[in-house]
Amino acid sequence: MTDFNEQIIREFRENGGRVSTAGFGDNLVVLHSIGARSGEVRLNPLFALREDDGWLVVGSAAGSPKDPAWVHNLRAHPRIEMEVPENGSVGTVEVDVTEIDADESDPAAWSARWDRFTAASSGFLDYLTTAEGRRFPIFRLTPVS
């Protein structure tokens, strides 16, 4: 894990889910993805948006032309734990991961969610300039009942 990610996770945990660094605010979660090959737990601090009873995250990788490693991990292991802000503290919840596929029968579903990310942070639009045409995967994280 990078020093930056460690700093973000520490701030997240110490401030009950609020992160002032990099403008995350209250929109951060920490995924506990499972390595596709290694099987080891990886911590991934991500900008997230609430959607009904779940969350949305996007695999932008700050505009890289390649998906971040955690995307491959979620596809390989679509049930994980994640840390979320919870009444001024941080709680852990088990979630099922569903990829919102832009090529499914309802491509508008992906577009509507992408629009929510760009409305929440214009930085996502900036990422398009360096992504070399890559469409960023979007995932819905739904608590396991």
N, C-alpha and C positions, 0 to 999 in steps of 0.2 A: 504494500500500500504506500502511496506517495505521502510525503510530509504534508502536502496540502490537504489531502483527504483525511489524514489523521487529525489535523488541526480543525477541520470542519466537523468531524465526528465528535471530537472533544467538546467543541463549542456547543454543538447540538445537545449533547448529554448534560453538560453543565448548566445550560440555560433552558431546560425544559422544552427543547424542541425549537427554540428561536435561534437563528443564526444571522448575525449582521454581516459577516464576511461574504463577499461576492453577491450580495443582494438576495440571499435565499429567504430571509425573513422567516415566516412560519410555513414555507412551502418546501421543507426538506423532509425526506425520509431516508432511512439507512436500510438498504436491502442486504440480506444475508444470503447472497446467491451461492450456489454450490458449483464448484469448478467442474466443467463438462468432462474433463479428463482426469483431473486430480481427485475430485470428490471433496476437496477442502472448501470450507466456508470462506467466502470473500465478502468483505464489507464494502458497500458501494453507496456513498452519499449522493442522492439525486434530488433534483427539483421535481416536485410532484404536485399534481392538482387533484383536488377531491372530485369524485364523480359518484353521486348517490352514496352508497355505503362503502365504496372503494376508492382507489387512487389511480391516476394515470401517470406514467413516466415515459420519457422519450429517449431513444438511443442516439442522441445527437453527437456525442463525443466531441463537443466543442467545434463541430464542423469538420471533423476528420472525414476523409473519403472512405474510411472503414468503420464498421460497427465496433463499438466498444466490446471488450471481452465479456462483460456481464450479459450482453444480449445473447451470446452463444450459450452462456450458462443457464439463462432462464429458459431458452428453448430446450435444453437438455434436461433440466430439472424444474418443471413448472409449478412446484409447490415449495415455498420457502417461508422463512420468517422475515419480518421487517420491523424496524423501530419507527414509531410514529409519535408526534406530539399528542399528549393526552392530558387535558386539564392542568396545564402548567408543569407537567413532568413528561417523561418518555416511557412509553409502554411498548411491549413486543406483541405482535400479532402474526398468526400463521395465515398465509394467503395463497390462493390459487392464481396463477399467472395466465392471462389470455392475450395473445398478440392480436392487435387490431390490424388486419391485413388490408392494405390499400387496394389489392387486386380481387378482393372478394366480391360477392354479388352486390354489395352496397358500398362502393368506394367513397360515398359521401360521409360515411361513418368515420373514416380516417381523416378526411379533410376537415370535418367539424371539430374533431379533437385537436388537430394540428393548429387550427385557428385559435383555439383556446390557449395553447402554449404561446403562440406569437402575440396574442393580446396580453397575456400575463407578463411577458418579457420580450422586448424587441430584439434581444440578443439572439433568439432562435432564428430570426430572419437573417441576421448577420452570418450565421453558420452556413447558410445556403451558398454563400460566395466561395467557400473553400471545400465544400463537400463533393465537388466534381459530379453533381447530378444524383448523388445517393439520396434515396428517400429514407428518412429517418424512421425506424420502427417505433411504434407506440404500443405500450402494454397496459392492460388493465389488471390491477391487483385487487382481488376480491377476498375479504376475510372468509376463512373456512368456518362453516357453521358447526 
